[in-house]
């Protein structure tokens, strides 16, 4: 007799009470393999592609707000294309250009059913409302009846090659809002020639194409255009721009290009703080770069509305003036007036300090000013100090004209370069042996051999140190440093002054 083996989990439990009929509903149990396979199928169903199908959920996030966006922007350059579907409200608040171009006076808006926009995919094709199931038609009937304004912009490069490309309004393409026809791709720029049949000729053609500088430059410019527009729209939606965070030179180029684009679309108030925040992350490297190129960073700080960068560059420009004047020809007049005012203030302060230096003197034990009659040795100390100061704070005399014949024409000698005596004031601020050292004093005293002795030499040096101390106190207002860059005690080797103070009322955009 054969005994059939039954799995223990299929046997009824003797201790389990049978529920009464009608009180509970028993769920039908399935084998574990069937249940797991059904669960896995449901888990991975969401990752399947239903492009164009009735259950496809269009994207509604940056840069493609298919549900709520009402402005389509197409940026195409160098065979690359980026499409944005954004909101007119955000664009108008961030940019004066979009605020004016989408107004009733200048707008070319078209009305489209809102239901069709919600069915739009990332590639721009709209799903047909009629393809939905019958249950969804009643729910979408009210959405299709409401009309909504739409705008379309495309990047136009103009007719001239040196013209800056700009967004212009275009009529809406029917292929983008419900038509069965797909839009043609934009024309590809800089299309390379077809390769030849021979292998070596193909390699040589490829190498020659690589070494063409104009093609490489044009491709780089096209990439910069795509990057700048993408960063502009990212900032509008409070996304961080993609800027170089390692190389400060490359970061400056990208920030300058983005600021010029924002200036063209009247969006500096929104873009400027982002640029300021990104550049200030470089800290010490930024201060050194500003010291190397102050006119460039002065213009960048003005566009970015950065008080720190603008003030840092302004101190350098004023201290070096008029050295950086040729690089600041195309700046606004208000900045040029500010520079001239600060230069005048610095010159007035220097003239006041210089007059104080020339009036420095020593006194005798009775409190009288030294003179050749009461203290000849101390008077020589004051005379030597004033002679050194005059030689180093005034430009050298012009050269004597050469003797010429009666028929020769003499040309006027060129004017001497402007004297920037900031280094002299820094030397005076240091004192000690920074100027008029022991050897120079010894050589001066030995001009009169009868008066030279070790005791007279020590007295001469002691009195000169007293006069240097008075000079150091006199130039203290010029030794102040209003830079973020640490110059150290010796001024960092700078030959100009950095004591220009920039107040909050000096910024030209406030």
DOTI-464178 format. One line per field, with one value per residue (C-alpha): residue number from 1; residue in three letters; x, y, z. Coordinates in steps of 0.001 Angstrom, whole numbers, plus 500000, padded with zeros to 6 digits. Example, Ala and Ser with C-alpha at 12.3 -4.5 7.8 and 13.67 -1.06 7.14 Angstrom:
<batis>
num c(1  2) .
residu c(ALA  SER) .
X c(512300  513670) .
Y c(495500  498940) .
Z c(507800  507140) .
</batis>
This chain:
<batis>
num c(1  2  3  4  5  6  7  8  9  10  11  12  13  14  15  16  17  18  19  20  21  22  23  24  25  26  27  28  29  30  31  32  33  34  35  36  37  38  39  40  41  42  43  44  45  46  47  48  49  50  51  52  53  54  55  56  57  58  59  60  61  62  63  64  65  66  67  68  69  70  71  72  73  74  75  76  77  78  79  80  81  82  83  84  85  86  87  88  89  90  91  92  93  94  95  96  97  98  99  100  101  102  103  104  105  106  107  108  109  110  111  112  113  114  115  116  117  118  119  120  121  122  123  124  125  126  127  128  129  130  131  132  133  134  135  136  137  138  139  140  141  142  143  144  145  146  147  148  149  150  151  152  153  154  155  156  157  158  159  160  161  162  163  164  165  166  167  168  169  170  171  172  173  174  175  176  177  178  179  180  181  182  183  184  185  186  187  188  189  190  191  192  193  194  195  196  197  198  199  200  201  202  203  204  205  206  207  208  209  210  211  212  213  214  215  216  217  218  219  220  221  222  223  224  225  226  227  228  229  230  231  232  233  234  235  236  237  238  239  240  241  242  243  244  245  246  247  248  249  250  251  252  253  254  255  256  257  258  259  260  261  262  263  264  265  266  267  268  269  270  271  272  273  274  275  276  277  278  279  280  281  282  283  284  285  286  287  288  289  290  291  292  293  294  295  296  297  298  299  300  301  302  303  304  305  306  307  308  309  310  311  312  313  314  315  316  317  318  319  320  321  322  323  324  325  326  327  328  329  330  331  332  333  334  335  336  337  338  339  340  341  342  343  344  345  346  347  348  349  350  351  352  353  354  355  356  357  358  359  360  361  362  363  364  365  366  367  368  369  370  371  372  373  374  375  376  377  378  379  380  381  382  383  384  385  386  387  388  389  390  391  392  393  394  395  396  397  398  399  400  401  402  403  404  405  406  407  408  409  410  411  412  413  414  415  416  417  418  419  420  421  422  423  424  425  426  427  428  429  430  431  432  433  434  435  436  437  438  439  440  441  442  443  444  445  446  447  448  449  450  451  452  453  454  455  456  457  458  459  460  461  462  463  464  465  466  467  468  469  470  471  472  473  474  475  476  477  478  479  480  481  482  483  484  485  486  487  488  489  490  491  492  493  494  495  496  497  498  499  500  501  502  503  504  505  506  507  508  509  510) .
residu c(UNK  UNK  UNK  UNK  UNK  UNK  UNK  UNK  UNK  UNK  UNK  UNK  UNK  UNK  UNK  UNK  UNK  UNK  UNK  UNK  UNK  UNK  UNK  UNK  UNK  UNK  UNK  UNK  UNK  UNK  UNK  UNK  UNK  UNK  UNK  UNK  UNK  UNK  UNK  UNK  UNK  UNK  UNK  UNK  UNK  UNK  UNK  UNK  UNK  UNK  UNK  UNK  UNK  UNK  UNK  UNK  UNK  UNK  UNK  UNK  UNK  UNK  UNK  UNK  UNK  UNK  UNK  UNK  UNK  UNK  UNK  UNK  UNK  UNK  UNK  UNK  UNK  UNK  UNK  UNK  UNK  UNK  UNK  UNK  UNK  UNK  UNK  UNK  UNK  UNK  UNK  UNK  UNK  UNK  UNK  UNK  UNK  UNK  UNK  UNK  UNK  UNK  UNK  UNK  UNK  UNK  UNK  UNK  UNK  UNK  UNK  UNK  UNK  UNK  UNK  UNK  UNK  UNK  UNK  UNK  UNK  UNK  UNK  UNK  UNK  UNK  UNK  UNK  UNK  UNK  UNK  UNK  UNK  UNK  UNK  UNK  UNK  UNK  UNK  UNK  UNK  UNK  UNK  UNK  UNK  UNK  UNK  UNK  UNK  UNK  UNK  UNK  UNK  UNK  UNK  UNK  UNK  UNK  UNK  UNK  UNK  UNK  UNK  UNK  UNK  UNK  UNK  UNK  UNK  UNK  UNK  UNK  UNK  UNK  UNK  UNK  UNK  UNK  UNK  UNK  UNK  UNK  UNK  UNK  UNK  UNK  UNK  UNK  UNK  UNK  UNK  UNK  UNK  UNK  UNK  UNK  UNK  UNK  UNK  UNK  UNK  UNK  UNK  UNK  UNK  UNK  UNK  UNK  UNK  UNK  UNK  UNK  UNK  UNK  UNK  UNK  UNK  UNK  UNK  UNK  UNK  UNK  UNK  UNK  UNK  UNK  UNK  UNK  UNK  UNK  UNK  UNK  UNK  UNK  UNK  UNK  UNK  UNK  UNK  UNK  UNK  UNK  UNK  UNK  UNK  UNK  UNK  UNK  UNK  UNK  UNK  UNK  UNK  UNK  UNK  UNK  UNK  UNK  UNK  UNK  UNK  UNK  UNK  UNK  UNK  UNK  UNK  UNK  UNK  UNK  UNK  UNK  UNK  UNK  UNK  UNK  UNK  UNK  UNK  UNK  UNK  UNK  UNK  UNK  UNK  UNK  UNK  UNK  UNK  UNK  UNK  UNK  UNK  UNK  UNK  UNK  UNK  UNK  UNK  UNK  UNK  UNK  UNK  UNK  UNK  UNK  UNK  UNK  UNK  UNK  UNK  UNK  UNK  UNK  UNK  UNK  UNK  UNK  UNK  UNK  UNK  UNK  UNK  UNK  UNK  UNK  UNK  UNK  UNK  UNK  UNK  UNK  UNK  UNK  UNK  UNK  UNK  UNK  UNK  UNK  UNK  UNK  UNK  UNK  UNK  UNK  UNK  UNK  UNK  UNK  UNK  UNK  UNK  UNK  UNK  UNK  UNK  UNK  UNK  UNK  UNK  UNK  UNK  UNK  UNK  UNK  UNK  UNK  UNK  UNK  UNK  UNK  UNK  UNK  UNK  UNK  UNK  UNK  UNK  UNK  UNK  UNK  UNK  UNK  UNK  UNK  UNK  UNK  UNK  UNK  UNK  UNK  UNK  UNK  UNK  UNK  UNK  UNK  UNK  UNK  UNK  UNK  UNK  UNK  UNK  UNK  UNK  UNK  UNK  UNK  UNK  UNK  UNK  UNK  UNK  UNK  UNK  UNK  UNK  UNK  UNK  UNK  UNK  UNK  UNK  UNK  UNK  UNK  UNK  UNK  UNK  UNK  UNK  UNK  UNK  UNK  UNK  UNK  UNK  UNK  UNK  UNK  UNK  UNK  UNK  UNK  UNK  UNK  UNK  UNK  UNK  UNK  UNK  UNK  UNK  UNK  UNK  UNK  UNK  UNK  UNK  UNK  UNK  UNK  UNK  UNK  UNK  UNK  UNK  UNK  UNK  UNK  UNK  UNK  UNK  UNK  UNK  UNK  UNK  UNK  UNK  UNK  UNK  UNK  UNK  UNK  UNK  UNK  UNK  UNK  UNK  UNK  UNK  UNK  UNK  UNK  UNK  UNK  UNK  UNK  UNK  UNK  UNK  UNK  UNK  UNK  UNK  UNK  UNK  UNK) .
X c(500000  501474  501178  500859  503032  501285  503153  502708  501696  498646  497179  494446  495465  493485  493742  492604  488945  486910  485321  481638  480217  479489  481634  485076  486356  489317  491974  493056  496668  499013  502263  505288  506791  503694  503413  507049  506882  503822  505444  508603  506579  504762  507994  509770  506770  507395  510787  509400  509237  505740  506702  503591  501395  498290  499986  503059  503609  505346  508208  507374  510700  513597  514320  511073  507891  505507  502481  502784  505297  504117  507387  509419  513053  515305  519038  520866  524521  527167  524990  523894  520395  518830  515089  513496  509836  509712  507268  506572  506074  509568  511234  509505  510470  514094  514670  513505  513802  511223  509038  508821  508719  505866  503793  500615  502289  505189  503992  503397  501674  499378  496651  496619  494516  496092  495296  497572  500498  500140  500512  503804  506923  510571  511168  508516  505870  502401  500287  496851  494015  491816  494092  493158  490663  486997  487132  489750  487912  485334  488001  489958  487065  487196  490999  490780  488224  490494  492887  496410  498941  502255  505470  508274  511856  514732  518353  519009  522606  521714  523191  526613  529226  530333  526787  525829  523165  519925  516583  513759  510087  508879  505427  504583  505255  502231  504397  505112  501490  499528  500416  501411  504361  507694  509822  512929  516208  518125  520780  524151  526894  530522  529677  532945  533511  532782  535795  537653  537925  541608  542610  545644  543796  541088  543663  545358  542023  541117  544443  544125  540630  541899  544601  542281  542177  539014  536925  538184  537530  534017  533220  534447  532301  529239  529829  530165  526838  525064  526674  525871  522202  521874  523474  521228  518050  519395  519921  516394  515103  517465  519779  523559  525342  527924  531089  534702  535457  539176  540852  540144  541261  538709  536099  536678  536179  532956  531607  532400  530652  527604  527427  527549  524668  522706  523362  521960  518731  518521  519005  522065  520145  519437  522690  525084  524726  525379  528597  529657  529078  531006  534088  534315  534840  538389  539307  543117  543523  540851  542631  545873  544123  542494  545919  547209  544252  542416  540699  539189  537850  536576  534278  533294  532506  530348  528328  527984  527029  529722  530766  533773  535235  534467  536006  539100  539707  538953  541672  544228  543047  543182  546617  548020  546253  546691  548371  545079  543301  543681  541869  538923  537849  534468  533293  530264  530923  529761  532640  535176  533957  534264  537854  538790  537239  539159  542400  541908  541311  544477  546527  545251  546201  549650  550230  549246  551580  554398  554173  554252  557367  559243  558395  559868  562793  564747  565031  567891  567995  566412  563492  564647  564647  568049  569913  573505  574041  572841  573517  575334  575570  571808  571035  573031  570785  567646  569251  570254  566765  565056  567464  566731  562974  563078  565054  562660  559309  559813  560315  563798  564532  564099  567261  568979  568180  570979  572635  571265  571907  569705  567993  567290  563917  563881  561089  559770  561021  558402  556818  558237  556190  553919  555678  554096  555869  553896  557054  558820  556035  556162  559906  559265  556636  559115  561898  565093  567705  565205  566649  569662  571551  574732  577029  575242  575404  579082  579881  578054  579806  583213  582687  584121  587103  587639  584204  584355  584800  583216  581314  580036  579031  576947  575300  574510  572859  570906  569508  568657  566705  564688  563824  562902  560537  558770  558500  557024  554268  553580  552969  550703  547525  549107  550128  546590  545545  541906  542493  541417  544869  547405  550408  552540  554740  556721  553636  553979  556385  553652  554825  551523  549316  546262  544797  541718  538581  535403  532225  528783  527660  530417  529046  527596  524628  523136) .
Y c(500000  503309  506359  509746  512459  515774  519027  520007  523577  522347  520385  522015  522914  521012  523931  526579  527430  527564  531013  531218  531666  535206  536822  536838  536568  534327  535553  533087  532146  531788  529934  531928  531891  533427  536079  537125  537264  539486  541794  542115  542950  545747  547049  547472  548630  552285  552271  551261  553788  554839  557694  558792  556300  557207  556635  558812  561564  564565  566285  569351  570517  572654  573040  571630  572599  570790  571179  574791  576423  579035  580263  578095  579114  577385  578069  576528  577164  575137  572083  572036  572808  573258  573705  575279  575508  578075  580421  583910  585120  584049  585319  588703  589137  588229  590039  593399  592063  589325  591675  594081  591538  589542  592625  593363  596107  594068  590511  588001  585553  582868  581068  577311  574886  574143  570469  570093  571581  569118  566276  567589  565448  566349  566080  568685  566405  566583  563586  563407  563957  561690  558745  558764  556314  557193  557728  560477  562409  563796  564956  566781  568484  571495  571797  571925  574707  577113  579082  580136  582493  581113  582680  581238  582567  581468  582559  584754  585352  588179  588879  590071  587738  590162  590770  589434  586708  587494  585870  586987  586079  583606  582272  578973  575862  573652  570600  571638  572013  569079  568534  565173  566677  566841  569955  569798  569894  573180  573606  572265  574872  574186  570876  569065  567881  564307  562017  560785  557180  556716  555976  558237  561071  560777  560961  564002  565747  565088  566451  569562  570142  569844  572430  575065  577782  579481  576302  575549  579105  579075  575813  577224  580325  578203  576164  579368  580623  577404  577495  581149  580841  577702  579432  582446  580378  578287  581436  582600  579405  579655  576869  577319  578150  575761  577846  576824  576491  575613  577877  581507  582721  580504  581449  585138  584562  582630  585158  588076  586397  585596  589155  590593  588330  589335  592987  592483  591030  593497  590805  592042  592392  588653  587335  589679  588196  584695  585848  587679  584590  582341  584564  585332  581627  581980  584371  584927  583953  586478  589332  588530  588427  591790  593239  592011  593202  595933  597650  594362  593450  597000  596597  593086  594260  597035  594639  592098  594791  593350  595844  593809  593247  596780  598403  596181  597008  600717  601053  599607  601783  604987  604148  603425  606291  607227  603916  602069  604895  603404  600239  602204  604157  602496  602569  604631  608264  607818  605388  607690  610597  608455  607550  611166  612242  609587  610516  614158  613196  611100  613888  616382  614037  613443  617202  617771  615019  616199  619746  618359  616351  619355  621303  618683  619921  619279  621413  622236  621596  625023  624221  626327  625170  624114  626506  626994  629405  627402  623758  623344  619537  619094  621563  619321  616393  618339  619559  616047  614704  617446  616988  613255  613914  616488  614209  611288  613089  615346  614297  614668  617827  617606  617027  619996  620521  619640  622317  622298  624188  626996  624766  621847  621493  620731  618552  619109  616526  614043  614818  612902  609961  610637  610186  607726  608261  605685  603612  606604  607076  603392  603685  606670  604643  601843  604124  602690  601667  601565  604881  607060  604093  604160  604184  607151  609125  608307  609451  612737  613446  612760  615606  617779  615806  618234  617500  613711  611647  608555  610594  613063  610144  608497  611817  612394  608966  609448  612779  611335  608511  611152  612870  609535  608843  612150  611327  607892  609457  612042  609465  607172  608338  607206  603821  602628  599653  599327  596197  592689  591635  591454  593580  593003  595571  596481  597004  593820  595480  597763  601087  602872  603730  601724  604163  605036  604515  603425  604207  602739  605959  605684  602680  603904  601553  602571) .
Z c(500000  498880  501151  499467  501057  501492  502265  505852  505016  503024  505932  507958  511430  514082  516502  513995  514372  511176  510648  510265  506822  505827  508509  506756  503246  502677  500264  497644  498279  495345  495104  496218  492729  491162  493851  493599  489805  489937  492472  490432  487347  489139  490640  487281  485310  486216  484504  481124  478338  477257  474991  473203  475048  477031  480442  479706  482302  480668  482433  484508  485873  484705  481832  480449  482289  479980  482273  483347  480983  478515  476934  474582  474029  471524  471673  468719  467896  466130  465576  469232  470372  473783  474213  477252  478207  480971  482676  481494  485087  486210  483046  483292  486943  486265  482971  481689  478147  478709  480712  477782  474950  476531  477307  475387  473380  471998  472437  469656  471936  470587  472451  472722  474759  478104  477814  474837  476727  479549  477080  475668  476040  476332  472589  471881  470362  471872  472573  471059  473484  471415  472138  475801  477120  477284  481020  480679  477968  480325  482777  480085  478415  480714  480315  476533  476572  478563  476410  477404  475831  474599  473377  471311  471105  468911  468933  465907  464793  462419  459019  460127  461575  464304  465503  468900  468662  470455  471146  468895  468995  466412  465590  467227  465213  464761  465189  468759  469801  468589  464953  463585  461720  463432  463160  461091  462995  462934  460264  461310  461284  460479  458846  458015  454431  453509  453968  450913  449887  450633  454206  454274  452604  455251  458021  456476  455968  459578  460792  458658  460014  463568  463032  461519  464182  462897  463108  466608  467722  466264  468010  471314  470844  470118  473260  475253  473903  474871  478326  478971  478073  480160  483153  482635  482820  485681  487733  486901  488526  491509  490310  490737  487466  486065  486434  486935  490645  490351  487782  488668  485238  483494  486078  485330  481592  482163  484652  482371  479427  481551  482898  479381  478416  481509  480728  477235  478683  481596  484242  486151  489407  489379  487875  489685  493200  491831  490160  493303  495449  493066  492763  496474  497120  495734  498571  498541  494895  493962  495757  493938  490572  491241  492082  488693  486593  488525  485532  484347  487767  488278  485275  486356  489893  488481  486314  489127  491665  493921  496573  497680  494199  493026  496107  495938  492285  492801  495454  493011  490122  492173  493546  490060  488267  485436  484604  484025  482203  478666  479771  481173  478130  477627  481228  482298  483097  486673  487342  485697  487821  490937  490054  489429  492729  494641  492863  493811  497439  497451  495869  498451  501272  499789  499399  502998  504235  501996  503360  506870  506070  504731  507879  510202  512264  515435  518567  520912  524648  525177  522837  519919  516320  515132  512853  511644  514523  517527  516442  513162  513392  514008  511234  508875  509904  508924  505695  504621  505357  503330  500431  500309  500489  497680  495378  495843  495790  492758  489137  487687  485697  481911  479866  478302  474602  472198  470134  466594  463393  462092  459522  461813  463454  467126  468403  471880  474347  475522  478863  481800  483025  485970  489282  491676  494973  496912  497404  499003  501520  502361  502981  505233  507079  507722  509039  510515  507989  505081  503887  504776  506161  508249  505211  503651  506889  507349  503822  504470  507758  506214  503769  506582  507919  510756  512219  511797  514958  516450  519002  516391  514158  516900  517724  514039  513708  516934  515787  512357  514039  515932  512670  511029  513926  513321  509620  510371  512457  509759  506982  509009  507199  503913  505322  505883  503772  502728  500651  501486  500299  503117  502126  505199  506906  503784  501595  499582  497144  495757  494407  495009  497948  498988  501496  499403  501440  499619  501522  500962  499310  496674  494825  491516  491446  494826) .
</batis>
